[in-house]
Amino acid sequence: MSLAGLLEVVAADPALQRVLQTPTLPTLDLTGPPGLRPLLLATLVKRGRTVLAVTATGREAEDLTAALNSLLDGDRVALYPSWETLPHERLSPRADTVGRRLAVLRRLKHPSKDDPATGPLDVVVAPVRSILQPQVPDLGDLEPLQLLEGQDVDGGLDAAVRRLVDLAYARVELVEKRGEFAVRGGILDVFPPTEEHPVRVEWWGDTLEEVRPFSVADQRSLPRPAGSDAHGLWAPPCRELLLTPQVRERARALATRHPS
């Protein structure tokens, strides 16, 4: 449900008018009820601002994102999640967490002009842990695998498979979780970490014949979302540190100094 009409009422409030007319300052402290936060952020966006909203917890970030989706175009609001693991733990974050993070960074640095789902962002909502934890430089430059219906791909299906492996997708017999892909004849099934459903890509030689979502439960095709113009696959990486030749070479060198 869209509640965008509330913004006109809220923007007319005298106190908020004074805030919006205040010149840019290094810091500005505002006090108000929690319900005012999404309205204030949405009003700033309507005034041409790009907003980074930092929350105390992941739950607050999810709630704020949901509220902003009812006030603004949902394609231009994104949640930047934090790892569910701590830096000192010998565990890797889930593929869907990493993929969603990399998708946000990619959209900030290289927004798409053709697909709203991968286009520019007006609001990024992030729990404070996601902002404070260290990041590998230039994550926004990691290129996703992007395929569109009718596209001719050099190397065809084999090239797409190699690219998915380079992006840290796991090859399986049957796709069930995000970050997995499977190959059956001329059909490529991929579950991008940013999508609600996996995507099935049918090939005819080196040409993409059809791209459509399908259900994990019964593996049957699903209708395309209403209003979707882009019929393709957009698969961001599933790991922040990809195993490039340079990374592999450095790992070999470090293995002799740090055997553990």
Backbone bond lengths (Angstrom), bond angles and torsions (degrees), N, CA, C in turn:
res aa  C-N    CA-C-N  psi(-1)  N-CA   C-N-CA  omega(-1)  CA-C   N-CA-C  phi
1 M - - - 1.456 - - 1.524 109.87 -
2 S 1.316 116.58 131.87 1.459 120.99 179.31 1.525 110.18 -88.27
3 L 1.330 115.22 129.41 1.464 121.93 177.01 1.528 110.41 -116.02
4 A 1.331 116.14 25.08 1.461 120.27 -176.07 1.518 112.43 -60.31
5 G 1.328 117.64 -25.67 1.455 119.71 179.65 1.511 113.83 -63.09
6 L 1.340 117.25 -22.58 1.467 120.31 178.53 1.520 112.26 -66.26
7 L 1.339 116.84 -24.33 1.457 119.17 -175.74 1.520 111.86 -64.27
8 E 1.318 117.22 -35.50 1.465 119.81 179.37 1.521 110.65 -65.93
9 V 1.337 116.03 -37.62 1.470 119.86 179.17 1.527 110.50 -68.93
10 V 1.335 115.96 -44.34 1.467 119.99 -178.01 1.530 110.63 -67.49
11 A 1.329 116.80 -41.13 1.465 119.63 -177.91 1.518 112.72 -63.44
12 A 1.342 117.26 -20.32 1.464 120.50 179.78 1.525 112.66 -81.35
13 D 1.338 116.99 -6.94 1.468 119.53 179.71 1.534 109.92 -65.25
14 P 1.353 117.89 131.45 1.479 120.17 -176.50 1.522 113.31 -58.41
15 A 1.342 117.41 -41.42 1.462 119.46 -179.11 1.526 111.16 -64.11
16 L 1.339 116.99 -41.99 1.458 119.89 179.37 1.524 111.05 -69.32
17 Q 1.316 117.38 -33.14 1.459 120.34 176.29 1.521 111.17 -60.67
18 R 1.325 115.92 -40.35 1.473 118.94 179.61 1.530 110.29 -65.60
19 V 1.334 116.54 -37.64 1.469 119.99 179.18 1.522 110.53 -65.65
20 L 1.323 116.10 -45.58 1.457 119.90 -176.87 1.520 112.09 -68.41
21 Q 1.308 117.69 -25.83 1.453 121.19 -179.79 1.525 112.87 -90.78
22 T 1.353 115.90 -3.21 1.460 119.73 179.84 1.527 109.72 -71.45
23 P 1.332 118.12 132.93 1.471 119.64 176.93 1.524 110.71 -58.58
24 T 1.323 115.63 159.04 1.463 121.09 -179.48 1.529 110.21 -59.45
25 L 1.327 115.72 126.28 1.459 121.97 -179.07 1.525 109.49 -122.66
26 P 1.361 117.98 156.17 1.469 119.58 177.02 1.524 111.67 -58.98
27 T 1.312 117.34 -41.36 1.469 121.79 177.82 1.521 108.94 -140.71
28 L 1.323 114.87 151.68 1.455 121.24 177.75 1.518 107.85 -148.25
29 D 1.311 117.36 114.51 1.462 122.44 -178.64 1.522 109.61 -95.24
30 L 1.339 115.29 128.22 1.457 121.82 178.30 1.513 109.02 -122.93
31 T 1.306 116.63 140.61 1.456 122.27 178.06 1.525 109.26 -119.66
32 G 1.326 115.84 128.71 1.461 119.80 -179.55 1.513 110.05 -172.82
33 P 1.306 118.86 171.96 1.465 121.95 179.27 1.526 110.99 -67.11
34 P 1.344 117.77 153.63 1.475 120.41 -178.89 1.518 113.29 -56.86
35 G 1.331 117.86 -32.20 1.453 120.68 -179.29 1.518 114.10 -65.20
36 L 1.341 116.63 -15.34 1.460 120.28 -179.90 1.524 112.20 -80.40
37 R 1.337 117.17 -19.66 1.466 120.36 -173.23 1.526 112.86 -59.81
38 P 1.331 119.51 -53.99 1.472 117.08 -179.81 1.525 113.30 -62.60
39 L 1.330 117.42 -33.68 1.463 119.98 179.03 1.520 111.11 -66.84
40 L 1.332 116.61 -41.65 1.454 120.36 178.80 1.525 110.96 -65.83
41 L 1.347 117.56 -44.28 1.459 120.58 -179.96 1.525 111.13 -63.97
42 A 1.339 116.60 -42.36 1.461 119.71 179.20 1.523 111.42 -64.74
43 T 1.334 116.90 -36.12 1.465 120.08 177.73 1.517 111.26 -66.19
44 L 1.339 116.80 -38.05 1.465 119.99 176.30 1.526 110.93 -62.91
45 V 1.328 116.65 -39.53 1.462 120.48 178.47 1.524 110.38 -63.57
46 K 1.328 116.06 -42.91 1.464 119.62 179.33 1.524 111.54 -63.53
47 R 1.342 116.71 -23.51 1.465 120.54 176.81 1.534 112.03 -87.58
48 G 1.340 117.10 9.67 1.463 120.32 175.22 1.512 115.34 92.89
49 R 1.337 118.21 13.44 1.460 121.14 -179.20 1.516 110.56 -94.11
50 T 1.337 116.71 148.75 1.460 123.10 168.40 1.515 107.61 -101.61
51 V 1.334 117.71 131.12 1.461 121.96 -167.35 1.519 111.14 -119.58
52 L 1.331 116.41 133.56 1.460 123.92 165.80 1.518 107.14 -108.40
53 A 1.322 116.81 112.34 1.461 122.00 -178.17 1.526 108.70 -104.32
54 V 1.338 117.05 116.11 1.466 122.48 -178.07 1.525 108.47 -103.59
55 T 1.327 116.04 126.66 1.467 121.82 -179.25 1.528 109.88 -111.72
56 A 1.335 115.44 167.29 1.462 120.20 -178.51 1.524 112.09 -76.21
57 T 1.324 117.92 -34.81 1.457 121.60 -175.43 1.524 110.80 -133.86
58 G 1.325 115.23 165.50 1.447 120.28 176.44 1.513 112.77 -66.13
59 R 1.339 117.54 -36.53 1.458 120.56 178.57 1.529 111.06 -63.61
60 E 1.335 117.12 -41.95 1.460 120.01 176.88 1.522 110.95 -62.24
61 A 1.338 117.26 -37.71 1.460 120.59 179.16 1.525 110.88 -65.03
62 E 1.332 116.92 -41.02 1.469 120.50 178.99 1.522 110.92 -65.64
63 D 1.335 116.65 -42.53 1.466 120.03 179.78 1.527 111.19 -64.88
64 L 1.330 116.81 -41.63 1.459 120.57 179.92 1.528 110.88 -66.14
65 T 1.320 117.06 -39.65 1.466 120.53 177.74 1.521 111.08 -62.27
66 A 1.340 116.27 -43.28 1.462 120.01 179.19 1.524 111.28 -62.86
67 A 1.335 116.75 -40.12 1.463 120.32 179.51 1.529 110.80 -66.26
68 L 1.327 116.87 -41.54 1.466 120.18 -179.65 1.528 111.70 -67.18
69 N 1.332 117.14 -30.52 1.466 120.04 178.30 1.522 112.12 -63.85
70 S 1.340 116.90 -25.37 1.464 120.20 178.64 1.530 112.42 -86.26
71 L 1.334 116.57 -9.10 1.463 120.96 -178.95 1.529 112.96 -109.98
72 L 1.337 116.47 -24.72 1.459 121.59 -176.69 1.521 110.16 -128.85
73 D 1.305 115.68 176.38 1.459 121.32 173.59 1.526 108.51 -66.17
74 G 1.343 116.67 117.37 1.453 120.64 -175.50 1.515 114.17 -60.73
75 D 1.338 117.76 -26.05 1.458 120.26 179.33 1.525 112.09 -69.51
76 R 1.331 117.46 -16.64 1.464 120.39 -176.44 1.528 112.12 -107.50
77 V 1.331 116.06 14.34 1.466 122.56 175.60 1.523 107.81 -122.68
78 A 1.329 117.55 130.37 1.463 120.48 -177.01 1.511 110.61 -137.28
79 L 1.319 115.47 146.54 1.461 122.92 174.33 1.524 108.63 -97.73
80 Y 1.323 116.34 129.08 1.467 122.33 177.35 1.524 107.69 -103.99
81 P 1.329 117.95 93.46 1.473 120.15 -171.51 1.520 112.40 -75.36
82 S 1.308 115.21 158.34 1.464 121.07 173.67 1.522 109.31 -94.41
83 W 1.340 115.82 160.11 1.462 119.28 174.59 1.524 109.58 -61.09
84 E 1.313 115.93 145.19 1.470 119.25 173.77 1.530 111.26 -87.20
85 T 1.349 116.23 3.29 1.461 121.25 176.13 1.525 108.80 -115.92
86 L 1.328 116.50 157.47 1.456 121.71 177.56 1.521 110.30 -92.76
87 P 1.361 118.00 153.95 1.471 120.15 -175.30 1.524 113.97 -57.82
88 H 1.337 118.33 -33.06 1.461 119.89 -176.02 1.523 112.85 -84.58
89 E 1.323 118.22 -7.90 1.456 120.80 -179.42 1.525 110.63 -79.91
90 R 1.334 116.39 143.51 1.467 120.93 178.42 1.524 109.66 -85.25
91 L 1.302 115.92 52.72 1.454 122.53 -179.62 1.523 108.66 -133.77
92 S 1.306 115.40 149.12 1.464 120.31 177.23 1.522 109.38 -101.19
93 P 1.327 117.31 144.87 1.472 118.99 175.54 1.524 110.33 -65.81
94 R 1.324 116.38 159.39 1.455 121.19 -179.52 1.525 110.99 -64.49
95 A 1.331 115.46 153.16 1.464 120.34 -178.82 1.518 111.44 -62.35
96 D 1.339 117.37 -36.92 1.463 118.52 -178.26 1.524 111.27 -69.24
97 T 1.344 117.50 -33.36 1.463 120.38 176.97 1.527 110.60 -65.39
98 V 1.327 116.11 -48.51 1.466 120.44 -179.64 1.522 110.51 -63.43
99 G 1.337 116.80 -42.83 1.460 120.06 -178.72 1.511 112.75 -62.71
100 R 1.328 117.17 -40.61 1.463 120.52 179.11 1.521 110.74 -66.55
101 R 1.328 117.44 -38.15 1.459 120.50 178.15 1.532 110.87 -64.52
102 L 1.334 115.97 -47.13 1.459 119.89 -178.05 1.523 111.39 -67.00
103 A 1.334 116.66 -33.10 1.465 119.48 177.82 1.522 110.91 -64.14
104 V 1.335 117.24 -39.73 1.466 120.52 178.48 1.525 110.64 -65.56
105 L 1.325 117.03 -45.40 1.464 120.35 -179.44 1.526 110.94 -63.92
106 R 1.343 116.69 -38.13 1.460 119.95 178.16 1.519 111.31 -64.81
107 R 1.335 116.56 -41.08 1.462 120.14 -179.76 1.527 111.62 -68.51
108 L 1.324 117.45 -30.96 1.463 119.73 178.10 1.528 111.51 -70.72
109 K 1.335 116.75 -37.49 1.463 119.94 -174.82 1.524 112.42 -94.10
110 H 1.335 116.97 -36.18 1.468 120.38 -177.89 1.529 109.23 -135.47
111 P 1.335 117.97 70.19 1.471 119.67 -179.62 1.518 111.80 -67.55
112 S 1.328 114.84 144.03 1.461 120.03 177.94 1.529 109.89 -79.61
113 K 1.325 115.71 144.82 1.460 120.52 177.76 1.520 112.65 -94.73
114 D 1.340 117.01 -11.05 1.455 120.89 -172.96 1.521 113.68 -104.08
115 D 1.331 117.25 -31.82 1.463 121.20 -174.86 1.528 109.68 -117.42
116 P 1.349 118.81 116.80 1.471 120.52 179.79 1.530 112.95 -59.51
117 A 1.331 117.80 -29.72 1.461 120.65 -177.91 1.523 112.50 -68.68
118 T 1.323 118.03 -19.40 1.461 121.60 177.61 1.527 110.74 -123.40
119 G 1.331 116.32 18.87 1.452 121.61 -177.07 1.517 113.66 -89.38
120 P 1.339 117.99 -162.04 1.466 121.96 -176.82 1.523 112.19 -63.18
121 L 1.327 115.11 156.93 1.460 122.35 179.42 1.525 110.39 -116.17
122 D 1.334 115.80 141.99 1.459 121.67 174.26 1.528 111.61 -98.07
123 V 1.334 116.13 -33.63 1.465 120.54 -177.74 1.527 109.03 -136.32
124 V 1.323 115.86 131.89 1.464 122.57 169.74 1.526 107.07 -117.25
125 V 1.323 116.28 120.81 1.463 122.12 179.19 1.523 108.10 -103.66
126 A 1.329 117.04 126.82 1.463 120.58 -173.95 1.520 110.40 -139.84
127 P 1.342 118.36 130.65 1.466 119.52 168.80 1.527 109.50 -66.73
128 V 1.308 116.94 152.93 1.466 120.50 -172.00 1.529 111.43 -61.37
129 R 1.336 118.87 -30.05 1.461 120.56 178.98 1.520 111.70 -61.65
130 S 1.332 117.13 -36.93 1.466 119.74 -178.51 1.519 111.66 -69.56
131 I 1.329 117.03 -25.22 1.465 120.95 179.65 1.521 110.93 -82.45
132 L 1.342 117.40 -34.51 1.455 121.06 -173.86 1.523 113.59 -83.78
133 Q 1.331 117.96 -27.83 1.464 118.24 -174.22 1.526 110.90 -71.76
134 P 1.353 117.52 144.64 1.471 121.31 -177.87 1.526 111.46 -62.32
135 Q 1.331 114.88 150.89 1.459 121.32 179.13 1.515 110.24 -132.16
136 V 1.319 115.27 149.22 1.465 120.56 172.82 1.527 108.16 -68.91
137 P 1.337 118.80 137.51 1.475 119.94 -179.44 1.527 112.28 -62.31
138 D 1.333 115.07 150.40 1.471 123.44 171.37 1.519 113.35 61.93
139 L 1.333 117.80 35.19 1.461 119.66 177.41 1.527 111.63 -65.86
140 G 1.328 117.23 -27.55 1.448 120.33 179.47 1.515 113.43 -69.07
141 D 1.344 117.79 -11.93 1.467 121.29 179.92 1.524 112.63 -91.27
142 L 1.344 117.76 -6.67 1.465 119.98 178.08 1.529 108.95 -67.24
143 E 1.314 116.93 124.08 1.457 121.12 -174.93 1.526 110.80 -87.80
144 P 1.335 117.21 129.11 1.465 119.88 174.21 1.515 110.78 -75.99
145 L 1.325 116.11 167.79 1.457 120.85 170.61 1.521 107.83 -84.79
146 Q 1.321 116.64 118.15 1.460 121.55 -177.38 1.525 108.87 -122.03
147 L 1.342 115.70 121.40 1.457 122.59 -179.05 1.522 109.13 -131.32
148 L 1.315 117.25 140.72 1.456 122.56 -179.77 1.524 109.98 -126.42
149 E 1.325 115.95 151.90 1.454 120.97 178.22 1.530 110.47 -58.56
150 G 1.335 115.16 137.47 1.456 120.74 179.57 1.510 114.29 82.94
151 Q 1.332 117.75 -2.80 1.459 121.52 -177.10 1.522 110.80 -78.91
152 D 1.325 117.11 137.78 1.463 122.61 171.91 1.525 108.09 -93.33
153 V 1.336 116.31 125.78 1.459 122.16 -175.80 1.521 109.20 -112.92
154 D 1.327 117.18 127.11 1.461 121.08 175.38 1.527 109.37 -62.35
155 G 1.321 115.96 121.28 1.456 119.58 -178.39 1.511 113.29 90.80
156 G 1.340 116.99 -12.45 1.460 121.77 174.72 1.516 114.33 58.22
157 L 1.328 115.75 -139.35 1.462 122.51 -175.44 1.521 111.91 -61.23
158 D 1.330 117.31 -40.54 1.466 119.96 -178.63 1.521 111.36 -61.57
159 A 1.331 117.31 -39.51 1.465 120.46 179.05 1.517 110.81 -66.38
160 A 1.347 117.64 -39.54 1.461 120.95 178.53 1.526 110.68 -64.43
161 V 1.339 117.10 -39.66 1.463 120.98 179.19 1.520 110.78 -64.21
162 R 1.324 116.95 -44.41 1.470 119.80 178.75 1.517 111.17 -61.98
163 R 1.314 116.55 -38.13 1.461 120.04 -179.90 1.523 110.83 -67.25
164 L 1.325 118.37 -39.53 1.463 121.31 178.16 1.533 110.92 -64.06
165 V 1.329 116.87 -38.81 1.470 119.88 176.58 1.521 110.16 -63.78
166 D 1.333 117.28 -42.06 1.467 120.67 178.18 1.523 111.40 -62.86
167 L 1.340 117.36 -29.35 1.466 121.75 -179.63 1.524 112.04 -88.01
168 A 1.345 117.28 11.44 1.468 124.10 174.09 1.524 113.47 73.47
169 Y 1.330 118.06 25.84 1.466 120.58 171.01 1.524 108.50 -80.49
170 A 1.337 116.12 145.79 1.457 121.79 -178.88 1.525 109.66 -96.79
171 R 1.334 116.32 130.44 1.461 120.10 178.41 1.526 109.67 -85.46
172 V 1.317 116.85 128.60 1.466 123.08 -176.71 1.529 108.34 -134.06
173 E 1.339 114.82 172.40 1.460 119.99 177.12 1.520 111.40 -78.24
174 L 1.347 116.46 -35.94 1.461 121.83 -177.72 1.520 109.07 -140.06
175 V 1.309 117.64 122.82 1.470 122.20 -176.95 1.526 109.41 -71.11
176 E 1.342 116.11 123.49 1.464 121.55 178.98 1.519 113.00 -131.27
177 K 1.335 117.75 -24.84 1.458 121.41 -175.15 1.523 109.88 -129.87
178 R 1.320 114.46 159.11 1.466 119.92 176.92 1.530 110.17 -63.15
179 G 1.332 114.76 143.69 1.452 119.16 -178.08 1.516 113.44 87.94
180 E 1.329 118.69 11.48 1.461 122.66 179.59 1.533 110.40 -116.46
181 F 1.350 116.03 156.24 1.460 120.68 172.25 1.526 108.79 -146.43
182 A 1.324 115.36 156.62 1.460 121.66 179.80 1.522 108.50 -141.51
183 V 1.329 115.75 151.61 1.461 122.10 -179.99 1.521 108.59 -125.98
184 R 1.342 115.57 128.75 1.461 121.50 176.21 1.529 107.29 -135.96
185 G 1.329 115.57 102.06 1.457 119.05 -177.64 1.513 110.60 63.44
186 G 1.342 116.27 -122.36 1.458 120.91 178.65 1.511 113.22 -98.60
187 I 1.340 117.16 24.32 1.468 122.06 -179.07 1.523 109.06 -117.33
188 L 1.323 115.80 130.72 1.462 122.67 177.93 1.525 108.67 -116.48
189 D 1.336 116.46 119.03 1.461 122.30 175.65 1.525 108.58 -102.59
190 V 1.321 116.92 128.77 1.467 122.08 -178.83 1.521 108.78 -134.73
191 F 1.345 116.47 139.05 1.462 120.65 175.76 1.527 107.58 -115.73
192 P 1.348 117.62 90.02 1.466 119.77 177.95 1.527 110.71 -63.47
193 P 1.314 118.68 144.18 1.470 120.98 -177.62 1.514 114.13 -67.42
194 T 1.318 118.30 -14.07 1.464 121.14 -178.65 1.520 113.11 -97.08
195 E 1.335 118.36 -2.06 1.452 121.81 -174.40 1.525 111.68 -103.73
196 E 1.340 115.39 152.74 1.457 120.62 176.79 1.519 111.49 -76.29
197 H 1.341 116.67 -32.29 1.463 122.01 -179.74 1.524 109.57 -129.59
198 P 1.341 117.59 152.71 1.466 119.60 173.95 1.520 111.27 -68.31
199 V 1.321 115.50 167.01 1.465 122.19 -175.05 1.524 108.58 -122.18
200 R 1.332 115.41 137.64 1.470 121.87 177.95 1.527 108.79 -109.09
201 V 1.330 115.47 125.45 1.462 122.05 -178.40 1.522 108.14 -114.47
202 E 1.319 116.57 118.38 1.462 121.51 178.20 1.532 109.16 -100.68
203 W 1.330 115.42 133.62 1.460 122.04 -175.71 1.521 110.68 -111.40
204 W 1.317 115.16 147.89 1.459 122.80 168.76 1.515 106.34 -128.24
205 G 1.330 114.79 95.03 1.461 119.09 -171.48 1.518 109.33 69.41
206 D 1.327 116.82 -123.47 1.466 121.88 178.68 1.523 112.32 -99.66
207 T 1.342 116.77 11.70 1.458 121.44 -177.10 1.525 110.54 -108.94
208 L 1.339 115.75 136.71 1.464 120.88 175.02 1.526 108.32 -77.52
209 E 1.313 116.29 113.76 1.456 120.07 -177.09 1.523 111.57 -84.16
210 E 1.362 117.35 -41.36 1.465 120.23 -177.51 1.518 109.95 -156.32
211 V 1.323 116.08 143.15 1.465 122.93 176.20 1.524 107.65 -129.18
212 R 1.331 117.30 125.89 1.459 120.60 -177.21 1.526 109.52 -152.43
213 P 1.332 117.51 150.50 1.469 120.26 175.96 1.516 110.75 -76.45
214 F 1.343 116.34 159.81 1.454 120.70 175.44 1.519 110.05 -145.85
215 S 1.322 115.65 165.32 1.455 122.43 -175.47 1.524 110.65 -89.09
216 V 1.335 116.26 137.23 1.461 120.56 176.70 1.527 110.45 -69.41
217 A 1.325 117.08 -35.46 1.467 121.16 -173.11 1.522 112.24 -63.66
218 D 1.351 118.06 -48.24 1.463 120.57 -176.68 1.525 113.41 -121.24
219 Q 1.361 117.16 2.73 1.467 122.72 177.60 1.528 112.97 64.20
220 R 1.327 117.85 17.80 1.460 120.84 179.65 1.527 110.41 -92.23
221 S 1.330 115.04 150.53 1.462 120.43 -178.78 1.521 110.99 -65.36
222 L 1.334 115.48 148.91 1.464 122.87 178.19 1.530 108.97 -114.96
223 P 1.336 116.84 153.54 1.468 118.17 174.78 1.521 110.74 -66.47
224 R 1.311 115.43 149.37 1.461 119.65 177.94 1.520 109.81 -66.91
225 P 1.343 118.11 147.77 1.468 120.66 178.48 1.516 111.05 -58.01
226 A 1.323 115.93 143.02 1.462 120.81 179.37 1.524 109.91 -61.23
227 G 1.324 116.05 134.22 1.459 120.87 178.04 1.509 114.47 81.06
228 S 1.339 117.35 5.44 1.461 119.67 -179.79 1.517 109.96 -81.37
229 D 1.326 117.02 121.77 1.460 122.12 -179.14 1.526 112.04 -97.66
230 A 1.325 116.10 -29.50 1.458 120.05 -176.50 1.524 109.45 -90.81
231 H 1.338 117.74 113.41 1.449 122.41 178.56 1.515 107.80 -103.41
232 G 1.320 116.67 89.13 1.450 119.25 -176.40 1.510 112.04 -165.17
233 L 1.326 114.38 -173.10 1.462 123.07 -179.23 1.519 108.44 -116.80
234 W 1.332 116.04 130.94 1.468 122.57 174.65 1.522 106.54 -129.26
235 A 1.325 116.06 102.45 1.467 121.49 -171.73 1.523 110.18 -117.53
236 P 1.338 118.05 101.98 1.467 120.54 177.43 1.528 110.60 -75.63
237 P 1.330 118.06 165.14 1.470 120.42 179.21 1.527 111.97 -61.56
238 C 1.341 114.74 157.18 1.473 121.39 179.10 1.522 111.48 -107.24
239 R 1.330 117.77 6.74 1.465 121.67 178.45 1.513 107.75 -146.01
240 E 1.331 116.63 138.36 1.460 120.13 -177.64 1.527 111.79 -75.75
241 L 1.324 117.34 -31.29 1.463 121.29 176.66 1.521 107.21 -108.55
242 L 1.332 116.62 98.25 1.454 121.23 -178.08 1.528 110.47 -79.89
243 L 1.334 115.67 150.08 1.464 120.86 -177.30 1.526 109.84 -85.20
244 T 1.318 115.48 73.12 1.459 121.58 175.51 1.529 109.51 -78.28
245 P 1.337 118.52 165.35 1.477 119.33 176.86 1.523 112.85 -55.33
246 Q 1.336 117.76 -36.97 1.465 119.81 179.52 1.533 111.28 -66.59
247 V 1.346 116.67 -40.90 1.468 120.17 178.96 1.519 110.72 -66.67
248 R 1.329 117.61 -40.89 1.468 120.88 178.67 1.534 111.20 -62.69
249 E 1.324 116.27 -41.94 1.464 119.76 -179.71 1.522 111.05 -65.11
250 R 1.326 116.57 -40.62 1.456 118.72 178.92 1.525 110.82 -67.92
251 A 1.335 117.40 -35.03 1.456 120.40 177.80 1.522 111.18 -64.15
252 R 1.338 116.52 -38.63 1.476 119.25 177.38 1.522 110.93 -62.83
253 A 1.339 115.78 -41.19 1.464 119.34 -179.86 1.516 111.65 -66.78
254 L 1.334 116.63 -40.12 1.468 120.50 -178.33 1.524 111.62 -73.92
255 A 1.333 117.75 -23.56 1.467 119.72 -177.48 1.513 112.33 -63.76
256 T 1.327 117.52 -31.62 1.448 119.86 179.05 1.523 112.40 -73.60
257 R 1.352 116.51 -29.49 1.465 120.41 179.66 1.508 112.15 -88.54
258 H 1.329 117.45 -28.17 1.458 121.52 -178.48 1.534 108.67 -131.15
259 P 1.319 118.64 77.36 1.466 120.47 -176.36 1.517 114.63 -58.60
260 S 1.333 118.38 -25.70 1.468 120.28 -177.39 1.518 111.24 -75.36
